[in-house]
Amino acid sequence: MFSVQRMLGRPGLFFGLLEQSAALGVEAICSLRPLTANLGGEPNLEPLQAIRRKDKAVVMELEELLTRVFVTPIEREDLESVVTQLYRIPKVAETFGEVYSIVWHLVPDLDLAIPLQMLENASKRVAEMVRALAASSDPTEVRTLDVRLSQMEADSSAIINNALRRLYEPGGDPLQEIAVHDVYRALTECFDACRSCGRVIALVSLKNS
């Protein structure tokens, strides 16, 4: 005989795991600033790798939960879509770290403080959207956060494009310019991951309201 709790799908547990994954995404993104501090040694990727392992465990727990319950708090495919997008954030953060660890010695003067701060803010908006999705069936708050996230992406794109435009000015070192381009491309992927995740959460919220 099945328990009522199992039939109802334990919504608090589902959303709690989503919030854990979102928080790990924020943690991964926030670890990029110390990684790019260029304190005279090769960047340490272990903190990022540890966060990825934690997030993978959370995702596996969520996937297992999906196989064991009959009724989920929101549609099953919507949960899977949000999980997939959340998992991508620490993944692209780790990719950024890997790229930076290869070229760090070529870009000692590259100042990423502003775009990385913007990226941290974007990841925190995603986490807020997950909490809003869990807290209410009203999509208004999620939609408002999604609009803010969209503006953050537009602002970051302008900053990154201006930085890339300077690479095509004459007189630069070609190898260094390639390194800078690769760093900014990896950074753009991080913003894209946050934006895509926010868009999916907004659509899921609207669909399930």
C-alpha positions in Angstrom: 0.0 0.0 0.0 1.4 3.4 -1.1 1.7 6.2 1.4 -0.1 9.5 0.9 3.2 11.3 1.2 4.6 9.3 -1.7 1.5 9.9 -3.8 1.8 13.6 -3.2 5.4 13.7 -4.3 6.7 15.6 -1.3 6.9 19.1 -2.9 9.1 20.5 -0.2 11.8 17.9 -1.0 11.6 18.5 -4.7 11.9 22.3 -4.4 14.4 22.0 -1.6 16.7 20.0 -4.0 16.2 22.6 -6.7 17.1 25.4 -4.3 20.3 23.4 -3.3 21.3 23.1 -6.9 20.7 26.8 -7.5 22.7 27.7 -4.4 25.6 25.6 -5.6 25.4 27.5 -9.0 25.8 30.7 -7.1 28.7 29.3 -5.1 30.4 28.1 -8.3 30.0 31.5 -10.0 31.2 33.4 -6.9 34.4 31.2 -6.8 35.5 32.7 -10.1 36.6 36.0 -8.7 39.2 34.5 -6.4 40.3 32.1 -9.1 41.1 35.0 -11.4 42.9 37.1 -8.8 46.3 36.3 -10.4 48.2 36.1 -7.1 51.3 34.7 -8.8 50.4 31.1 -9.2 48.4 28.8 -11.3 44.6 29.0 -10.5 43.3 26.3 -8.2 40.3 24.5 -9.8 39.6 22.2 -6.8 36.9 24.4 -5.3 35.0 24.5 -8.6 35.4 20.7 -9.0 34.1 20.1 -5.5 31.1 22.2 -6.2 30.4 20.3 -9.4 30.5 17.0 -7.5 28.1 18.3 -4.9 25.7 19.5 -7.5 25.9 16.3 -9.4 24.9 14.4 -6.2 21.9 16.8 -5.8 20.8 16.2 -9.4 21.2 12.5 -9.0 19.0 12.6 -5.9 16.4 14.6 -7.7 16.4 12.2 -10.6 16.0 9.3 -8.3 13.2 11.0 -6.6 11.4 11.5 -9.9 11.5 7.7 -10.4 10.0 6.9 -7.0 6.9 9.2 -6.9 3.7 9.3 -8.9 2.6 12.9 -8.4 5.1 15.8 -8.6 4.5 19.4 -7.4 4.8 20.6 -11.0 4.8 18.6 -14.2 7.6 16.1 -14.4 9.1 17.3 -17.6 9.1 20.9 -16.2 11.1 19.7 -13.2 13.5 17.9 -15.4 14.0 21.0 -17.6 14.8 23.2 -14.6 17.2 20.6 -13.2 19.0 20.4 -16.5 19.4 24.2 -16.7 20.5 24.6 -13.1 23.1 21.9 -13.6 24.6 23.8 -16.5 25.6 26.8 -14.4 28.3 25.1 -12.3 29.3 23.2 -15.4 30.1 26.3 -17.5 31.7 27.9 -14.4 34.1 25.0 -14.3 34.7 25.3 -18.0 35.6 29.0 -17.5 38.0 28.0 -14.8 39.6 25.4 -17.0 40.1 28.0 -19.8 41.5 30.5 -17.4 43.9 28.0 -15.9 45.4 27.5 -19.3 45.9 31.1 -20.3 46.2 32.9 -16.9 49.9 33.7 -17.5 49.1 35.5 -20.7 46.5 37.8 -19.2 48.0 39.1 -16.0 46.4 42.5 -16.4 43.0 41.4 -17.5 40.4 43.1 -15.2 37.3 41.0 -14.9 35.9 42.5 -11.7 32.9 44.2 -13.2 31.6 41.4 -15.5 32.2 38.8 -12.7 30.2 40.9 -10.3 27.5 41.1 -12.8 27.6 37.4 -13.3 27.4 36.8 -9.6 24.3 39.0 -9.5 22.8 37.0 -12.4 23.3 33.7 -10.6 21.7 35.1 -7.5 18.7 36.2 -9.5 18.3 32.6 -10.8 18.4 31.3 -7.2 15.7 33.9 -6.3 13.6 32.7 -9.2 13.8 29.1 -7.9 12.7 30.2 -4.5 9.8 32.2 -6.0 8.8 29.2 -8.1 8.7 27.0 -4.9 6.9 29.6 -2.8 3.9 30.5 -4.9 1.8 29.6 -7.9 1.7 33.3 -8.9 4.2 33.9 -11.7 4.4 37.6 -11.1 7.5 37.6 -9.0 9.3 35.1 -11.3 8.4 37.2 -14.3 9.8 40.4 -12.6 13.0 38.6 -11.8 13.3 37.3 -15.3 13.0 40.8 -16.7 15.8 41.9 -14.4 17.9 38.9 -15.5 17.4 39.8 -19.2 18.6 43.3 -18.5 21.7 42.0 -16.7 22.5 39.9 -19.7 22.1 42.8 -22.1 24.4 45.0 -19.9 27.0 42.3 -19.7 26.9 41.8 -23.4 27.7 45.4 -24.0 30.7 45.3 -21.6 32.1 42.2 -23.1 31.6 43.4 -26.7 33.4 46.6 -25.9 36.3 44.6 -24.5 36.4 42.3 -27.5 36.3 45.3 -29.9 39.5 46.6 -28.4 41.2 43.3 -29.4 41.0 44.3 -33.1 42.9 47.5 -32.6 46.4 47.4 -34.3 49.5 46.8 -32.3 48.4 44.1 -29.9 50.1 40.8 -29.2 48.3 38.0 -31.2 48.7 35.3 -28.6 47.5 37.4 -25.8 44.5 38.6 -27.8 43.5 35.0 -28.5 43.8 34.3 -24.8 41.6 37.3 -23.9 39.1 36.3 -26.5 38.8 32.7 -25.1 38.3 34.0 -21.6 35.5 36.4 -22.6 33.9 33.6 -24.7 33.9 31.3 -21.7 32.5 34.2 -19.6 29.7 34.7 -22.1 28.8 31.1 -21.8 28.3 31.6 -18.1 25.9 34.5 -18.7 24.1 32.5 -21.3 23.6 29.6 -18.8 22.1 31.9 -16.2 19.8 33.6 -18.8 18.7 30.3 -20.2 17.9 28.9 -16.8 15.9 32.0 -15.9 13.9 31.8 -19.1 13.0 28.1 -18.4 12.0 28.9 -14.8 9.8 31.8 -16.0 8.1 29.6 -18.6 7.6 26.7 -16.1 6.1 29.2 -13.6 3.7 30.6 -16.1 2.7 27.1 -17.3 2.1 25.8 -13.8 0.3 28.9 -12.4 
